[in-house]
Amino acid sequence: MNVFMRWFHKMGSPKYFYEVSGKMIPWFMWTFIITLVYGLYQGMIVSPPDYQQGESVRIMYIHVPAAWMSMFIYVVMAVSGLISLVWRIKMTEIFVISSATVGASFTFLALATGSLWGKPMWGTWWVWDARLTSELILLFLYLGIIALHSAIEDKRVAARAISILALVGVVNIPIIHYSVEWWNTLHQTSSVTMTGKKAMSTSMLIPLLVMSVSFKLYYGAVVLMRARAELLERDRNTRWVEEVVQEDTK
């Protein structure tokens, strides 16, 4: 535990974070590419078509992991926002805004692929279904956080504002997750649960989980790159940034 806390405090140092994250990004990117290729091959070619949905079920390998990521990233933002409000750690402030664009992209991808999947299954591109509507609200929350951050010139004040908004909006996450159980909905119930019960074959479950891991690796790489850029922008007049620039120009 002490080792973890020491590492956590070190990551709060802008210079240490910049150095360590620079080494982590290539690992995230390469493992993302490998798992993406493997997951797509297994999902689009190897896995069998569904006995009811046919080949259209293959959209699941993009749609479901993207939907999972849309909620996962928002929870990460809410936790980071809470830490930044309580302990005023700069890096957690940066993680909130650095995650927002990635989260919005995954949410849009989940909505778009869900619409493509819904057309052959439901006969329409969109319905005001409980899960679809709450997922759309999640997209608006992401966009609201991005807009609010851009509208406030003082970045420390902006960080506190978006942290509060992220915490307020986190109430939408359980609504998205349990919407198919709380209300009558066209959306199917979860095929994979925390209890380990599954409603699909292993040949379909494995590529789904691999794609989920792949998307998380992508998020890890991109959020670190965005956080590094945001950190350099905020600390551009500090000594450690000058040293980094000098080392890069040698």
C-alpha positions, 0 to 999 in steps of 0.5 A: 500500500505504501508503495502504491501511495508513493507512486501515486504522489510521484505521478502528481508531479508534472515532470515525473508524470511527463517522463513516465507517461512518455514511456508508457504511451508506446506500450499502450499503442502497440498492445492496442493495435495487436488486440484490435487486429486480433479482436476484429479478426475473431469478431468479424471473421471467426465468430459465428453469426447469431441464430436470430440476428444473423451477420448484423450481430457483428456490430456488437463487437464495436457497439458494446465495448464502445458503450462500456467505454463511454460509461467507464471514462465518465466514472474515471472523470468523476473520480478524478474530479472528486480528487481534484476538488478535495486535494487540488492535484493538478494532474487529476484536473488535467485527466478530467478534461483530457478524458472528455473528448475521448469519452465523447467519441466513444459515446458517439460511436456507441450511439451510431453503431447502436443506430445501425444495429437497431435498423435491421432489428427494430425496423428504425434508426432511433427510438426514445428508448430508456437506454438510448436516451440516457446514453444520449444525455451522457453525450450531452454531458461530455459536450457540456464539460468540453464547452464549459472548459473552453468558456472559462479562461482561468484553467484552474477555475475551469477545472473545478467547474468541470469537476463539479459537473462531472460529479453531478452527471455521474448519477446518469451512469447507473441509469444507463446501466439499469435502464433495461431492468427499471423500464420496459425497453426495446433494448436487450438486457446485458449479455455479460454480467458481473456475476459471470453469467453470460447469454452468448457462446465463448466464441462470441464472448472472447472477441467481445472482451478482447475488443473491450481491452483494446478500447481501454488500451486506446483510451490509455494511450490517447488520454496520456498524450492529451494530458501531456499536451495540456500539461505543457500548455499549462506549465509552459513558463516553468523551468521543467518545461524549458528543460524538456524543450531543450532536451528535445531540441538537442 
